[in-house]
Amino acid sequence: MGVSVEQNMGDVGRHQKSLADGFPQMPRLVQSPKLANGFRKPPLPRMMSSHSSSEDLANSFAHYMGSSDGESSEGEVSSSHDHDEETPIDNGLDAEKINGKVAVERRSSIDARSPKEAAEKEEEEDEDEDQEVEGYWENPEEKLASEELSFGVDSRDIGTSDDWIERKPSLVRLTGRHPFNCEAPLSELMDAGFITPANIHYVRNHGCVPRSNWDDWRIEVTGRVKWPTKLSMNDLLTKFPQREFPCTLVCAGNRRKEQNMTAQTIGFNWGAAAVSNSVWKGVRLCEVLRYCGVMSRKKGALNVCFEGAETLPAAGGSKYGTSVSIDNAMDEAQDIILAYEQNGRRLLPDHGFPVRVIIPGYVGGRMVKWLKAITVSPQESQNHYHFNDNRVLPSHVDAEKAKAEGWFYKPDYIINEMNINSAVTTPAHNEILPFESAQKPYTVKGYAYSGGGRKVTRVELSLDGGETWRLCNIARLEKPTKHGKYWCWVHWNLDVEVTDFLQSKEIVVRAWDAALNSQPEHLTWNVMGMMNNCWFRVKIQACRTPGGGIGLNFEHPTCPGNQSGGWMAKLKKATDQKPQPAAVEPAAPAKRSMVKSPSMPSFRQHIVRQISMFEVRRHTHSESAWIVVHGSVYDCTAFLHDHPGGVDSILISAGTDATEEFDAIHSDKAKAMLEKYKMGELSHESEHDLHSAGSTPDSSLRGGNNFKFLSTISEVSQADAHPVALNPKERIAFQLIKKENLSATTCKLRFALQSKEHILGLPVGKHVLIAANINGKLVMRAYTPISCDKDVGYFDLLVKIYFRNETFPSGGLMSQHLASLSVGESIMVKGPLGHIQYKGKGEFEVHGHVKHARKLAMIAGGTGITPMYQVIRAILENPSDQTDVSLIYCNRNESDIMVKEQLDEWQEKHSNFRVWYTVTSGHVSEGWKYSRCRMNENMMREHLPPRSPDTYAFICGPPTMESSSLESLEHLGYDRKSCFSF
């Protein structure tokens, strides 16, 4: 899952050395070398240990591959053998046969057993193995440069956290500059041959690549093991038998862009090259677990959880993690290894240096890179990505429904093993085949793979839409393991007469595996765009060649990433311009535009992407948040955690036309910043578009539906449950029923909810957006009610009125408007939103990440008291919540202090609450015992708790006060990670 790059700097540079300095260089795997007749094959150099132990620490490259190219899927003969102690060596589609069999060389590994035990073990294994013939591994020197890894740092990485990594410029970037997600151009991937060079292996990164050091790296093995252990990289090399074999890695999102052309998923645009095949070397996971004394299933050893080193913002600052069952982890037939080499070189940064998990037959998302922790647990991984990635949900489930109803947590929809899949790679997209009178047959080529160790048994090609099928030739360069497993893809080919293309509209391919799984004719849309494996279709159309002759143009379904092109993109554009119910694959479009030569200008013109509102509505969550502003569509996902108002400030408008609200809240500077995230224009929609699209995509085989008009099916609520007033996607009108002036600048307003049974539905710590039309313009401001959900039928707002003055000529538009309201008038409210939520008993969430506090240090300024008031009330009204709270409340005048009577009463009655006031000017009442100055470090030291692991600080007030408070807290030992602003 990574593109390897040569490193020549720091610690990483040292990692490229062979394990055995001073001994013969380990041969490097290269791109599909053609074995020339008469080429003298050098014997494979044996890899020696550079450690003091007399035993070898790693296998040499040895025989793994079977018969070679040109082999038909029928009548295939392949012997099974034990490769527990062997490794793959054939790296191309043209392996030389000797007497009908591939030449091989048998090599045994020497593990950490005693010489006697090792010999006995080898003798036992030899008795079970089929007879093998002596052979060699091809390593022509002129091919070594084909895996060149020195490219320099790409200019697109400059200024990102990955600006120290070298990457091949030809890779297609799928998610902009950062994080780095890419695939190779499909033709380049296939030209490389059976073994994919590290420099074009696909990459899936969720965040920045962590810097690491081989000597300092440790893998911590804990949980249900007798001997919790921290293993160094040298421990892996010296304490365990080494294992080396080829394995195909596939992203579960391979071919996702075809789904995105049907209806937008929450994932980015993988093409058909999110697949690669390399040789991986490491140690078996089961050997490591045995070494650590893994316990029995009865003692709770049911799952093995993996966690990487990278910190990921989308998961609230957690690491990437997932798990496998203990049965798979301990099964040697599954070949799960902790890998530290790829293609004879140590792993490089994008690939997980220094160590990663390899799980043959599984999707790439289960193979954790930069492995730091292994935990044997009764539960499967509770990591964010284990649940929120790599799932295939039913087609009727969109993003909003999935999140609201917990579909990501349903075990039936998890992805582990790869599915059967295939694709055409030759002819390439937009390739033009000139038509000549004396034409040789054209060789169609491609790849196929399956998961779970299942053998790809046949690949079939059709030129008549699936009415008839032709059997393709399979170049099978892999022999099965002794357990009958196949871990690698196959490449296939078929010669087709050019005249056959003239009678055809498309090339269609499908594959079958040993379990008789095959590919479906049409894709099944799912919200994550995973596991797309429908028939791969290449359209054929007549065209003019650049020389003016007649030729055939071949067009693939899509081009990866944001590249334009592909017959599905054209079909989508035509559908967007003239909406109609469409099947995934129309039988015969009435009229299709002829595909022109790629050299013609019309193909190179910039096309603004047209996006329907139906697509926008699907992007409503933290993994993919789209908004519409003034007719343009913006993907704000990358900005979620940088937004000053928190994630909810964007999510509350995600999937909607946010023009009015955006203009009401944001400055011209913010509007200019938004352009960075523009992805297209909102397309015009008919009434059919707006009303036929429910939670099933409009492009399903049966067209749209009216599910959106059906009542939601849910469990019957409890008798004492109250309906919730707030709606995060709509502004709701609430009528003022009571108004109380507390001072010249403060008033308390009570608003009625929809009924006397309603509650506001505002979690503690969250706030709402209040909207009003003032002077003909929409104005929106955030307010935190001082009431809670124990208050049924109404909610209360405490409003500090900012009147016009010389320094503030307009005053506070919203506060003055609220103060002017008369009983019976209404305001518009939308929510909840906010990034902090207090859950009770010291537990709170920040950006979804759970924290536990024994003490809270609070600093409030002016109206910043309202969120603090919410939290304090929740703590003090719950007898079982013993969280200790210390509050410093800053104001200009004593008369500005809000809710002082209630705060004083709480301080008198509750030993776990203390408040200290400070004012900077004005008259104070007789007996004033608090401060009359600006808050300072000494005041904080005296009235706030000292920093400890379970002490956190909450701050809310003017920006300058928040900034100075943070600086003082840092001087007192607090770190920024323990201080949070509302």
Residue pairs with C-beta under 8 A, 6 or more apart in sequence:
1 201
1 202
1 203
1 204
1 249
1 251
1 351
1 352
1 364
1 367
1 369
2 201
2 202
2 203
2 204
2 205
2 347
2 348
2 349
2 350
2 351
2 352
2 369
3 167
3 168
3 171
3 180
3 182
3 198
3 199
3 200
3 201
3 202
3 203
3 350
3 351
4 149
4 198
4 199
4 201
4 342
4 343
4 345
4 347
4 348
4 350
4 351
5 149
5 151
5 165
5 166
5 167
5 168
5 198
5 199
5 348
5 349
5 350
6 16
6 148
6 149
6 150
6 151
6 166
6 348
7 13
7 15
7 16
7 165
7 166
7 348
7 349
8 150
9 164
11 212
11 213
11 214
11 215
12 211
12 212
12 348
12 349
12 353
14 214
15 214
15 346
15 347
15 348
15 353
15 354
16 345
16 346
16 348
18 25
18 26
18 47
19 26
19 47
19 49
19 50
19 57
19 58
19 237
20 26
20 47
20 48
20 49
20 50
21 50
22 50
23 47
23 48
23 50
24 45
24 46
24 47
24 48
25 45
26 45
26 47
26 61
26 344
27 44
27 45
27 61
27 137
27 139
27 344
28 139
28 144
28 147
28 343
28 344
28 345
29 91
29 147
29 195
29 197
29 278
29 279
29 343
29 344
30 91
30 139
30 140
30 143
30 144
30 146
30 147
30 195
30 197
31 91
31 92
31 143
31 146
31 147
31 191
31 192
31 193
31 195
31 197
32 91
32 92
32 93
32 94
32 191
32 192
32 193
32 194
32 195
33 91
33 92
33 94
33 138
33 140
33 143
33 193
34 92
34 94
35 92
35 94
35 95
35 96
35 138
39 138
39 140
41 103
41 136
41 137
41 138
42 136
42 139
43 105
43 136
44 60
44 61
44 62
44 89
44 105
44 107
44 136
44 137
44 139
45 60
46 60
46 107
47 56
47 58
47 59
47 60
47 61
48 56
49 55
49 56
49 57
49 58
51 57
51 237
51 238
53 238
55 110
55 111
55 112
55 115
55 118
56 109
56 110
57 110
57 237
57 238
57 242
58 109
58 237
58 242
58 244
58 281
59 85
59 86
59 87
59 107
59 109
59 242
59 243
59 244
59 281
60 87
60 107
61 87
61 88
61 89
61 107
61 137
61 244
61 279
61 344
62 86
62 87
62 89
62 104
62 105
62 106
62 107
63 86
63 89
63 102
63 104
63 105
63 106
63 107
63 132
63 135
64 83
64 86
64 87
64 88
64 89
64 90
64 245
64 246
64 478
64 479
65 88
65 89
65 90
65 95
65 102
65 246
65 477
65 478
65 479
66 78
66 79
66 102
66 476
66 477
66 478
66 479
67 76
67 77
67 78
67 95
67 97
67 100
67 101
67 102
67 476
67 477
68 90
68 93
68 94
68 95
68 96
68 97
68 102
68 475
68 476
68 477
69 93
69 94
69 95
69 473
69 475
69 477
70 473
70 475
71 473
71 474
71 475
71 476
72 471
72 473
72 474
73 457
73 458
73 459
73 471
73 472
73 473
73 474
74 458
74 471
76 474
76 476
78 476
78 479
78 480
79 130
79 479
80 130
80 479
80 480
80 481
80 482
80 484
81 129
81 130
81 132
81 479
81 482
82 125
82 128
82 129
82 481
82 482
83 245
83 479
83 481
83 482
84 125
84 243
84 332
84 481
84 482
85 107
85 108
85 109
85 122
85 125
85 241
86 106
86 107
86 245
87 107
87 243
87 244
87 245
87 279
87 281
88 244
88 245
88 246
88 279
88 478
88 488
89 137
90 102
90 137
90 138
90 194
90 195
90 477
91 138
91 193
91 194
91 195
91 279
92 138
92 193
92 194
92 195
92 477
93 193
93 194
93 475
93 477
93 491
95 102
95 477
96 102
96 103
96 138
97 103
98 133
98 135
99 133
101 133
102 135
103 133
103 134
103 135
103 136
104 132
104 133
104 134
104 135
105 134
105 135
105 136
105 137
106 132
106 134
108 122
109 241
109 242
109 243
110 118
111 118
111 240
111 241
111 242
112 238
112 239
112 240
112 241
113 121
128 482
129 482
146 192
146 197
147 197
147 198
147 199
147 343
148 199
149 166
149 198
149 199
149 348
150 166
151 166
151 167
151 168
151 169
151 199
152 166
153 163
153 164
153 165
153 166
153 167
154 166
154 167
154 169
156 173
156 177
157 163
157 165
157 167
157 177
157 178
157 180
160 177
160 178
160 208
161 178
161 208
161 209
162 178
162 179
162 180
162 208
162 209
162 349
164 211
165 180
165 209
165 349
165 350
167 180
167 182
167 350
168 199
168 200
170 184
170 185
170 188
170 200
171 182
171 183
171 184
171 200
171 203
172 182
172 183
172 184
172 185
172 271
172 273
172 560
172 561
172 563
173 180
173 181
173 182
173 561
174 181
174 182
174 183
174 268
174 269
174 270
174 560
174 561
174 562
175 181
175 268
176 638
178 208
179 205
179 206
179 207
179 208
180 203
180 205
180 209
180 350
181 203
181 204
181 205
181 268
182 202
182 203
183 189
183 202
183 203
183 270
183 271
183 273
183 274
183 560
184 192
184 200
184 201
184 202
184 273
184 276
185 273
186 271
186 272
186 273
186 423
186 425
186 428
186 429
186 556
187 425
187 426
187 428
188 200
189 196
189 200
189 273
189 275
189 276
189 425
190 425
190 426
190 445
190 446
190 447
190 491
192 200
193 491
194 246
194 277
194 475
194 477
194 488
194 489
194 491
195 246
195 277
195 278
195 279
195 343
196 276
196 277
196 278
197 343
198 278
198 342
198 343
198 345
198 348
198 351
200 276
201 249
201 276
201 278
201 342
201 351
202 249
202 251
202 273
202 274
202 275
202 276
203 350
203 351
204 251
204 274
204 364
204 365
205 310
205 350
206 310
206 312
206 314
206 315
206 320
206 385
207 310
207 311
207 312
207 313
207 314
208 310
209 310
209 349
209 350
209 370
210 308
210 309
210 310
210 370
211 349
212 309
212 349
212 353
212 354
212 370
213 354
214 233
214 346
214 354
215 232
215 233
215 234
217 232
217 233
217 354
217 355
218 230
218 231
218 232
218 372
219 230
219 231
219 236
219 338
219 355
219 371
219 372
219 373
219 374
220 228
220 229
220 230
220 372
220 373
220 374
221 228
221 229
221 230
221 231
221 288
221 289
221 292
221 373
221 374
221 375
221 376
222 228
222 373
222 374
222 375
222 376
223 301
223 305
223 374
223 375
223 376
223 377
224 294
224 295
224 299
224 300
224 301
224 376
224 377
224 378
225 289
225 292
225 293
225 294
225 295
225 301
225 376
226 292
226 293
226 294
226 295
227 292
227 293
228 292
229 291
229 292
231 239
231 288
233 340
233 354
233 355
236 282
236 283
236 288
236 338
236 340
236 355
237 340
239 291
240 283
240 284
240 287
240 288
240 291
241 283
241 284
241 287
242 281
242 282
242 283
243 281
243 282
243 283
243 284
243 335
243 337
244 279
244 280
244 281
244 282
244 341
245 279
245 280
245 335
245 360
245 487
246 277
246 278
246 279
246 280
246 478
246 487
246 488
247 277
247 278
247 279
247 280
247 335
247 358
247 360
247 487
247 488
248 275
248 276
248 277
248 418
248 449
248 487
248 488
248 489
249 275
249 276
249 277
249 278
249 358
249 364
249 367
250 274
250 275
250 363
250 364
250 418
250 421
250 449
250 451
251 270
251 274
251 275
251 363
251 364
251 365
252 363
252 364
252 365
252 390
252 415
252 418
252 530
252 531
253 267
253 268
253 270
253 274
253 528
253 529
253 530
254 270
254 272
254 274
254 275
254 421
254 532
255 270
255 271
255 272
255 274
255 421
255 423
255 532
255 533
255 536
256 265
256 267
256 268
256 269
256 270
256 529
256 530
256 532
257 269
257 270
257 271
257 557
257 558
257 559
257 560
257 561
257 566
257 568
258 523
258 532
258 534
258 557
258 558
258 568
259 265
259 523
259 525
259 526
259 529
259 532
260 267
260 269
260 529
261 557
261 558
261 566
261 568
261 569
261 571
261 572
262 523
262 525
262 568
262 572
262 584
262 697
262 699
263 525
263 614
263 615
263 618
263 697
263 698
263 699
264 611
264 615
264 618
264 619
265 525
265 526
265 527
265 528
265 529
265 618
266 399
266 527
266 528
266 529
266 618
266 619
266 621
266 623
266 624
267 528
267 529
267 530
267 624
268 561
269 558
269 560
269 561
269 562
270 529
270 560
271 558
271 559
271 560
271 561
272 423
272 425
272 536
272 556
272 560
273 560
275 447
275 449
275 489
277 488
277 489
278 342
278 343
279 342
279 343
279 344
280 337
280 339
280 341
280 342
280 358
281 337
281 339
281 340
281 341
281 342
281 344
282 337
282 338
282 339
282 340
282 341
282 355
282 358
283 337
283 338
284 332
284 335
284 336
284 337
285 304
285 329
285 336
285 337
285 338
285 357
285 374
286 329
286 330
286 331
286 332
286 336
288 338
288 374
289 304
289 329
289 330
289 374
289 376
294 301
294 326
294 330
294 376
295 301
295 376
297 326
300 377
300 378
301 326
301 376
301 377
301 378
302 325
302 326
302 377
302 378
302 379
303 323
303 324
303 325
303 326
303 376
303 377
303 378
303 379
303 380
303 381
304 323
304 324
304 325
304 326
304 329
304 374
304 375
304 376
304 377
305 321
305 322
305 323
305 373
305 374
305 375
305 376
305 377
305 380
305 381
305 383
306 321
306 322
306 323
306 357
306 368
306 371
306 373
306 374
306 381
307 319
307 320
307 321
307 368
307 371
307 372
307 373
307 375
307 381
307 383
308 319
308 320
308 321
308 352
308 368
308 369
308 370
308 371
308 372
309 319
309 370
309 371
309 372
310 319
310 320
310 369
310 370
311 317
311 318
311 319
312 318
312 319
312 320
312 384
312 385
313 641
314 384
314 622
314 623
314 640
314 641
315 383
315 384
315 385
315 388
316 384
316 846
316 847
316 848
316 849
317 847
317 849
318 383
318 384
318 849
319 372
319 383
320 368
320 369
320 383
320 385
321 368
321 373
321 381
321 383
321 385
321 386
322 365
322 366
322 368
322 381
322 383
322 385
322 386
322 390
323 377
323 380
323 381
323 386
324 336
324 359
324 362
324 366
324 416
326 376
328 334
328 336
328 359
329 336
332 483
333 453
333 481
333 483
333 485
334 359
334 360
334 361
334 453
335 360
335 481
335 485
335 487
336 357
336 358
336 359
336 360
337 357
337 358
338 355
338 356
338 357
338 358
338 371
339 347
339 352
339 355
339 356
339 357
339 358
340 346
340 347
340 354
340 355
340 356
341 347
342 348
342 351
346 353
346 354
347 353
347 354
347 355
347 356
351 369
352 368
352 369
352 370
352 371
353 370
355 370
355 371
356 367
356 368
356 369
356 370
356 371
357 366
357 367
357 368
357 369
357 371
358 367
359 366
359 367
360 453
360 485
360 487
361 417
361 418
361 451
361 452
361 453
361 454
361 485
361 487
362 416
362 417
362 418
362 451
363 390
363 415
363 416
363 417
363 418
363 451
365 385
365 389
365 390
365 415
366 390
366 416
380 386
387 408
387 409
388 408
388 623
389 528
390 414
390 415
390 528
390 530
391 407
391 408
391 413
391 414
391 415
391 528
391 530
392 413
392 415
392 526
392 528
392 530
392 531
393 402
393 407
393 408
393 413
393 526
393 527
393 528
394 413
394 526
395 524
395 525
395 526
395 696
395 697
395 700
396 694
396 695
396 696
396 707
397 405
397 407
397 526
397 527
397 695
398 527
398 617
398 618
398 695
399 527
399 618
399 619
399 620
399 621
399 623
399 624
400 617
400 618
400 620
400 621
400 655
401 407
401 695
402 408
402 527
403 620
403 621
407 413
415 530
415 531
417 451
417 452
418 449
418 450
418 451
418 452
419 450
419 451
419 517
419 531
419 533
420 448
420 449
420 450
420 451
420 454
420 456
420 511
420 512
420 513
420 517
420 518
420 519
420 533
421 448
421 449
421 450
421 511
421 519
421 533
422 446
422 447
422 448
422 449
422 459
422 492
422 509
422 510
422 511
422 519
422 536
423 446
423 447
423 448
423 509
423 536
424 444
424 445
424 446
424 507
424 509
424 536
424 538
424 556
425 445
425 446
425 447
426 443
426 444
426 445
426 446
427 433
427 442
427 444
427 507
427 538
427 554
428 554
428 556
429 554
429 555
429 556
429 559
429 565
429 566
430 553
430 554
430 555
430 565
430 595
430 598
430 603
431 553
431 554
432 543
432 545
432 546
432 551
432 552
432 553
432 554
432 597
432 598
433 442
433 498
433 501
433 551
433 552
433 554
434 545
434 547
434 549
434 550
434 551
435 498
435 502
435 549
435 550
435 551
435 552
439 497
439 498
439 499
441 495
441 496
441 497
441 498
442 495
442 496
442 497
442 498
442 501
443 493
443 494
443 495
443 496
444 461
444 472
444 493
444 494
444 495
444 496
444 507
445 491
445 492
445 493
446 459
446 491
446 492
446 493
446 509
446 536
447 489
447 490
447 491
447 492
448 456
448 459
448 474
448 489
448 490
448 492
448 511
449 456
449 488
449 489
449 490
450 456
450 486
450 511
450 513
450 514
450 517
453 481
453 483
453 484
453 485
453 486
453 487
454 486
454 513
454 514
454 515
454 517
455 480
455 486
455 513
455 514
456 474
456 486
456 489
456 490
456 511
456 512
456 513
457 512
457 513
457 514
458 471
458 472
458 474
458 511
458 512
459 471
459 472
459 474
459 490
459 492
459 509
459 510
459 511
459 512
460 469
460 470
460 471
460 472
460 509
460 510
460 511
460 512
461 469
461 470
461 472
461 494
461 496
461 507
461 508
461 509
462 468
462 469
462 470
462 507
462 508
462 509
462 510
463 470
463 496
463 500
463 501
463 503
463 504
463 506
463 507
463 508
464 504
465 505
465 506
465 508
466 508
466 521
466 535
469 510
470 494
470 496
471 494
472 492
472 493
472 494
472 509
473 492
473 493
473 494
474 490
474 491
474 492
475 490
475 491
475 492
475 493
476 490
477 488
477 490
478 486
478 487
478 488
478 490
480 486
481 487
498 552
501 540
501 552
502 552
504 540
505 539
505 540
505 541
506 537
506 538
506 539
506 540
507 537
507 538
507 540
507 554
508 535
508 536
508 537
508 538
509 535
509 536
510 518
510 519
510 535
510 536
511 518
511 519
512 518
519 533
519 534
519 535
519 536
520 533
520 534
520 535
521 534
521 535
521 585
522 534
522 535
522 583
522 584
522 585
522 701
523 532
523 534
523 584
524 534
525 584
525 697
525 699
525 700
527 618
534 584
536 557
537 557
537 567
537 585
538 554
538 555
538 556
538 557
539 554
539 555
539 567
539 595
540 552
540 553
540 554
540 555
541 552
541 553
541 555
541 592
541 594
541 595
542 550
542 551
542 552
542 553
542 594
543 550
543 551
543 552
543 553
543 594
543 595
543 596
543 597
544 550
544 551
544 596
544 597
545 551
545 597
546 597
546 599
553 595
553 596
553 597
555 565
555 566
555 567
555 595
556 566
556 567
557 566
557 567
557 568
558 565
558 566
558 568
558 569
559 565
559 566
559 569
564 607
565 603
567 595
570 592
570 593
571 582
571 586
571 589
573 607
573 610
575 582
576 610
576 612
576 683
577 610
577 683
579 612
579 685
579 686
579 688
579 689
580 688
581 688
581 692
581 698
581 703
581 704
582 698
582 699
582 703
583 699
583 701
583 703
584 699
584 700
584 701
596 602
596 603
597 603
608 680
608 681
609 679
609 680
609 681
610 680
610 681
610 682
610 683
611 633
611 679
611 680
611 681
611 682
611 683
612 682
612 683
612 685
612 689
613 628
613 657
613 682
613 683
613 685
613 689
613 690
614 685
614 689
614 693
614 698
615 626
616 626
616 627
616 628
616 633
616 655
616 656
616 682
617 655
617 656
618 624
618 655
619 625
619 626
619 635
619 654
619 655
620 651
620 654
620 655
621 651
621 654
622 637
622 640
622 647
622 651
622 848
623 637
624 635
624 637
625 635
625 636
625 637
625 640
625 650
625 651
625 654
625 655
626 633
626 634
626 635
626 636
626 654
626 655
626 679
627 633
627 634
627 636
627 650
627 653
627 654
627 655
627 656
627 657
627 658
627 662
628 634
628 656
628 657
628 658
628 659
628 682
629 657
629 658
629 659
629 662
629 674
630 659
631 681
631 682
632 678
632 680
632 681
632 682
633 678
633 679
633 680
633 681
633 682
634 674
634 677
634 678
634 679
635 677
635 679
636 650
636 654
636 677
638 677
639 650
639 677
640 647
640 650
640 651
641 647
641 847
643 649
643 650
645 782
645 833
645 834
645 835
646 833
646 834
646 835
646 836
646 847
647 835
647 847
647 848
648 766
648 832
648 833
648 834
648 835
649 833
651 728
651 833
652 728
652 729
652 769
652 830
652 831
652 833
653 661
653 662
655 729
656 729
657 682
660 778
661 769
661 771
661 778
661 780
662 671
662 674
663 671
663 778
664 771
664 777
664 778
664 779
664 780
665 780
688 704
689 698
691 706
691 708
692 698
692 703
692 704
692 705
692 706
693 704
693 705
693 708
694 704
694 705
694 706
694 707
694 708
694 709
694 710
695 707
695 708
696 704
696 705
696 707
698 704
722 757
722 758
722 759
722 789
722 792
723 754
723 755
723 757
723 758
723 759
724 758
724 759
724 760
724 761
725 732
725 734
725 753
725 754
725 758
725 759
725 760
725 761
725 795
726 732
726 760
726 761
726 762
726 768
726 829
726 830
726 831
726 832
727 830
728 830
728 831
728 832
728 833
729 830
730 830
731 769
731 771
731 828
731 829
731 830
732 754
732 828
732 829
732 830
733 826
733 827
733 828
733 829
734 751
734 752
734 753
734 795
734 826
734 827
734 828
734 829
735 751
735 752
735 824
735 825
735 826
736 749
736 750
736 751
736 821
736 822
736 823
736 824
736 825
736 826
736 827
737 750
737 751
737 752
737 794
737 823
738 749
738 750
738 823
739 747
739 748
739 749
739 750
739 821
739 822
739 823
740 747
740 748
740 749
740 750
741 747
742 748
742 898
743 895
743 896
744 895
745 800
745 801
745 802
745 803
745 895
745 896
746 798
746 799
746 800
746 801
746 896
746 898
747 798
747 799
747 801
747 818
747 819
748 796
748 797
748 798
748 799
749 796
749 797
749 799
749 818
749 821
750 794
750 795
750 796
750 797
751 794
751 795
751 796
751 797
751 827
751 829
752 793
752 794
753 759
753 760
753 793
753 794
753 795
755 793
756 792
756 793
757 792
757 793
758 792
758 793
759 789
759 791
759 792
760 785
760 787
760 789
760 791
760 795
761 789
761 832
762 768
762 785
762 788
762 789
762 795
762 831
762 832
763 832
763 837
763 838
764 788
764 837
764 838
764 839
764 870
764 871
764 874
765 834
765 836
765 837
765 838
765 844
765 867
765 870
765 871
765 982
766 784
766 831
766 832
766 833
766 834
766 836
766 837
767 782
767 783
767 784
767 785
767 831
767 832
767 833
767 834
767 867
767 982
768 782
768 783
768 784
768 785
768 829
768 830
768 831
768 832
768 833
769 780
769 781
769 782
769 783
769 829
769 830
769 831
769 833
770 780
770 781
770 782
770 783
770 797
770 814
770 818
770 827
770 828
770 829
771 778
771 779
771 780
771 827
771 828
771 829
771 830
772 778
772 779
772 814
772 817
772 827
772 828
773 779
774 813
774 814
774 817
779 813
779 814
779 817
780 814
781 814
781 815
782 833
783 797
783 799
783 866
784 866
784 867
784 869
784 870
784 982
785 795
785 796
785 797
785 866
785 870
786 796
786 797
786 798
786 866
786 869
786 870
786 873
786 899
787 794
787 795
787 796
788 870
788 873
788 874
790 877
797 818
798 863
798 866
798 898
798 899
799 815
799 818
799 819
800 815
800 862
800 863
800 896
800 898
801 812
801 815
801 816
801 818
801 819
802 808
802 811
802 812
802 815
802 816
803 811
803 812
803 816
804 810
804 811
804 816
805 811
818 827
821 827
834 867
834 982
835 846
835 847
836 844
836 845
836 846
836 867
836 954
836 980
836 982
837 844
837 845
838 844
838 870
838 871
838 874
838 875
839 845
839 850
840 874
840 878
840 881
841 878
841 880
841 881
841 882
841 883
842 852
842 853
842 854
842 881
842 883
842 950
843 850
843 851
843 852
843 853
844 850
844 851
844 853
844 952
845 851
846 980
851 952
852 950
853 883
853 950
853 951
853 952
854 883
854 884
854 948
854 950
854 951
855 883
855 884
855 885
855 886
855 945
855 948
855 950
855 951
855 952
856 871
856 883
856 884
856 885
856 886
856 951
856 952
856 953
856 954
857 886
857 940
857 944
857 945
857 951
857 952
857 953
857 954
857 969
857 974
858 868
858 871
858 872
858 885
858 886
858 887
858 888
858 953
858 954
858 955
859 887
859 888
859 890
859 935
859 940
859 944
859 953
859 954
859 955
859 956
859 957
859 961
859 965
860 868
860 887
860 888
860 889
860 890
860 955
860 956
860 957
861 889
861 890
861 891
861 956
861 957
861 958
861 961
862 890
862 891
862 896
862 898
862 957
862 958
863 898
864 955
864 956
864 957
864 958
864 961
864 982
865 889
865 898
865 899
865 956
866 898
866 956
867 954
867 956
867 982
868 887
868 954
868 956
868 982
869 899
869 902
869 903
871 885
871 954
872 885
872 887
872 903
872 906
872 913
874 881
875 881
875 883
875 885
875 912
875 913
876 906
876 910
876 912
876 913
882 912
883 912
884 912
884 913
884 945
885 912
885 913
885 914
886 914
886 915
886 916
886 943
886 944
886 945
887 903
887 913
887 914
887 915
887 916
888 915
888 916
888 918
888 935
888 939
888 940
888 943
888 944
889 897
889 903
889 915
889 916
889 917
889 918
890 917
890 918
890 919
890 920
890 934
890 935
890 957
890 961
891 897
891 917
891 918
891 919
891 920
892 919
892 920
892 921
892 922
893 919
893 921
893 922
893 923
894 917
894 919
894 922
894 923
894 924
894 925
894 928
895 922
896 919
897 917
897 919
900 917
903 915
904 915
906 913
906 915
907 913
907 914
907 915
914 943
916 930
916 931
916 939
916 943
917 930
917 931
918 930
918 931
918 932
918 933
918 934
918 935
918 939
919 930
919 931
919 932
920 932
920 933
920 934
924 932
931 939
933 939
935 961
935 964
935 965
935 968
936 968
937 968
937 971
937 972
940 965
940 968
940 969
940 972
941 972
944 953
944 972
945 951
946 972
946 973
947 969
947 972
947 973
947 974
947 975
947 978
951 974
951 978
952 978
952 979
952 980
953 965
953 969
953 974
953 978
953 979
953 980
954 980
954 981
954 982
955 961
955 962
955 965
955 966
955 979
955 980
955 981
955 982
956 962
956 981
956 982
957 965
962 981
966 976
966 979
969 979
970 976
